[in-house]
Amino acid sequence: MQDVFAGRLFKTRGGAVLIGGVAAVLAAILLIVYLHSYRSSVNSGTRPITVLVAKSLIPRGTSGSLIAQENLYQVTTVPKDQLKTLAIADPAALNDRVTVADVYPGQQLTANDFSTEAVNSIPNVITGSRRAIAIPVDSVHGLSGQLQGGDHVDIYVGIGSNGGPIIKLMASNVLVLVAPSAAAGGVGSSSSGGGNAILRISSAQAAKFAFAADNGTLWFVLRPQVGAKPTPPSLANANTLLTASPVVGG
């Protein structure tokens, strides 16, 4: 019966028109579905994705913490279809990592650009005009037993002059890379004895530190870890001590 009905439907003009209409509707539905799928695919490919991009050259061997400290990257967005494999979007992913190859300006940072091992060497915490210098200090002047790698200190130099010995502020807010007698332990190490303190300074300060270490005495003054105020320039000698008003302890 159904076959007969279908045969009659195909033979009549109305039936043919009906079937053609149904086919047209189905074709329209399929076209709409295809266009929707295509547009979704296009939109998905162009949807912006957050990624970290190098602002300047990041040399091989640069630690992730230094990249963050020096603002060597910027957070930007790129179309999804331009996102590199294993691209990094979260700055926290840089912690305890080091670049295994040069990363060039404008290049996306990816997990493949970094090692997955923690790096604890001095070259990874200096860049640009910063330098690392070893200064010999004794247990008293170098705050041994209290000083740790990562602390910040004000450094005073005591030295003789034509007017007699003086002590003055030589540098403030200096980062201690390695505390005295812990140089073999790497950045962040500490110890309870005297020895060499490794400091991060600028290239312009290097000669002054070297001269002061060879010809004078350096005093390390520990700064607060949080909320330290600027240290004012100061100088002390026999005259300033004798003429100055008594100072109330802080």
C-alpha positions in Angstrom: 0.0 0.0 0.0 2.8 2.4 0.9 4.6 1.6 -2.3 1.4 2.4 -4.3 0.9 5.6 -2.5 4.5 6.7 -3.1 4.2 5.8 -6.7 1.1 7.9 -7.1 2.8 10.7 -5.2 5.7 10.8 -7.6 3.4 10.6 -10.7 1.2 13.6 -9.7 2.3 17.1 -10.2 1.4 18.1 -6.6 3.3 15.2 -5.3 6.4 16.2 -7.2 6.1 19.7 -6.0 5.7 18.5 -2.4 8.7 16.3 -2.6 10.8 19.1 -4.2 9.7 21.4 -1.3 10.7 18.9 1.3 14.1 18.4 -0.4 14.6 22.1 -0.5 13.8 22.5 3.2 16.2 19.7 4.0 18.9 21.3 1.9 18.3 24.6 3.6 18.5 23.0 7.0 21.7 21.3 6.1 23.2 24.5 4.7 22.3 26.4 8.0 23.9 23.6 10.1 27.0 23.7 7.9 27.2 27.5 8.1 26.8 27.5 11.8 29.5 24.9 12.2 31.8 26.8 9.9 31.3 30.0 11.7 31.8 28.3 15.1 35.1 26.9 13.7 36.2 30.2 12.4 35.3 32.0 15.6 37.1 29.4 17.7 40.2 29.8 15.6 40.2 33.6 16.0 39.1 33.7 19.6 41.9 35.6 21.6 44.0 33.5 24.0 46.2 34.9 26.7 49.9 34.2 26.4 53.3 35.5 27.7 55.5 37.1 25.0 59.1 38.2 25.4 59.6 42.0 25.5 63.3 41.8 24.8 65.9 39.1 24.2 65.9 36.6 27.0 69.3 34.8 26.9 69.7 31.1 27.4 70.2 30.3 31.1 68.0 33.1 32.4 65.9 32.0 35.4 62.1 32.4 35.4 62.2 34.4 38.6 64.6 36.9 37.0 62.4 37.1 33.9 59.5 38.1 36.2 61.6 40.5 38.3 63.0 42.3 35.3 59.6 42.4 33.4 61.2 40.7 30.4 57.7 39.5 29.2 54.3 41.0 28.7 50.9 39.5 28.9 49.1 39.7 25.6 46.5 37.9 23.5 46.8 36.1 20.2 44.2 34.3 18.0 43.8 30.7 19.1 45.0 29.4 15.7 48.3 31.3 16.2 48.9 30.0 19.7 52.2 27.9 19.9 52.2 24.4 21.4 52.6 24.5 25.2 52.4 28.3 25.3 52.6 29.8 28.8 49.8 32.0 30.0 50.4 32.0 33.8 53.6 33.7 35.1 53.7 31.3 38.0 54.7 28.6 35.5 58.1 30.3 35.2 59.0 29.6 38.9 62.1 27.4 39.4 62.8 27.2 35.7 65.5 28.4 33.4 65.6 29.0 29.6 67.3 26.3 27.6 67.6 28.5 24.5 67.5 32.2 23.6 64.0 33.7 23.5 63.7 36.6 21.0 61.5 39.7 21.3 57.9 39.1 20.3 58.3 35.3 20.8 55.7 33.4 22.8 57.1 31.8 25.9 56.5 28.0 25.8 57.2 25.2 28.2 59.7 23.9 25.7 61.8 27.0 26.2 62.5 26.1 29.8 64.0 23.4 31.8 61.8 21.8 34.5 64.6 21.7 37.1 65.2 24.4 39.8 68.2 26.5 39.0 70.3 27.9 41.9 73.3 29.6 40.3 74.5 33.2 40.5 74.5 33.9 36.7 70.7 33.3 36.7 70.0 36.2 39.1 72.1 38.9 37.3 71.4 40.6 34.0 72.1 43.8 32.2 74.3 46.2 34.2 74.1 44.0 37.4 77.2 42.2 38.6 78.0 39.7 41.4 81.0 40.5 43.6 82.6 38.5 46.5 83.4 40.7 49.6 85.5 39.2 52.5 83.9 40.0 55.8 84.4 38.7 59.4 81.7 37.3 61.5 80.9 40.6 63.2 81.0 43.0 60.3 79.2 40.5 58.0 76.3 39.7 60.4 77.2 36.1 60.3 74.6 33.9 61.9 71.9 36.3 61.0 72.5 37.2 57.4 71.0 34.9 54.7 70.9 34.8 51.0 68.1 36.9 49.7 68.4 39.6 52.5 69.0 43.2 51.7 71.6 45.3 53.5 73.0 48.8 53.8 76.7 48.8 53.5 79.0 51.3 55.3 82.7 51.6 54.7 85.2 52.6 57.4 88.4 54.0 56.0 91.2 56.4 56.9 91.5 59.9 55.5 93.6 63.0 56.0 91.2 64.2 58.6 91.2 60.9 60.4 89.1 57.7 60.1 85.6 58.0 58.8 82.6 55.8 58.3 80.1 56.6 55.6 77.2 54.9 53.8 78.6 53.4 50.6 75.5 51.7 49.2 71.9 50.9 50.4 69.5 48.2 49.6 72.1 45.7 48.3 70.9 42.2 47.7 72.9 39.4 49.3 73.2 36.5 46.9 75.2 34.3 49.2 75.8 34.9 52.9 79.4 34.6 54.3 81.0 31.2 54.3 78.2 29.8 52.2 79.5 30.5 48.7 79.6 26.8 47.8 76.0 26.4 48.7 74.6 28.6 45.9 72.3 31.5 45.9 70.2 31.8 49.0 72.6 29.9 51.2 73.5 31.0 54.7 76.1 30.2 57.4 77.1 31.1 60.9 80.8 32.0 60.2 82.8 34.7 58.4 84.1 34.5 54.9 83.0 35.9 51.5 79.6 37.5 51.0 78.5 37.5 47.4 76.5 40.7 46.6 74.5 41.9 43.6 75.7 45.4 42.6 75.8 47.5 39.5 78.8 47.6 37.2 79.3 51.2 38.2 79.7 50.2 41.8 82.2 47.3 41.3 85.4 49.3 41.5 84.3 51.1 44.6 83.4 47.9 46.4 86.7 46.3 45.4 88.7 49.3 46.6 86.7 49.5 49.9 87.2 45.8 50.5 90.9 46.0 50.0 91.6 49.3 51.8 88.8 49.7 54.4 86.3 47.8 56.5 82.8 47.1 55.4 79.9 47.0 57.8 76.7 45.2 56.8 73.4 46.6 58.3 70.4 44.4 57.8 67.3 46.0 56.4 63.7 45.1 57.2 62.2 42.5 54.9 59.0 44.5 54.5 58.4 48.3 54.6 62.1 49.4 54.7 62.4 53.2 54.3 65.1 54.8 52.2 68.5 55.1 54.0 69.7 58.7 54.2 73.3 59.4 53.2 75.4 59.7 56.4 79.0 60.1 57.5 80.6 59.8 60.9 84.0 60.7 62.2 85.5 62.0 65.5 84.1 65.5 64.9 80.6 64.5 64.1 80.5 62.1 67.1 81.7 64.9 69.5 79.5 67.6 68.2 76.3 65.6 67.5 73.4 65.6 69.9 72.7 62.3 71.7 70.6 59.9 69.6 67.7 57.9 71.0 67.8 54.2 70.0 65.3 53.1 67.4 
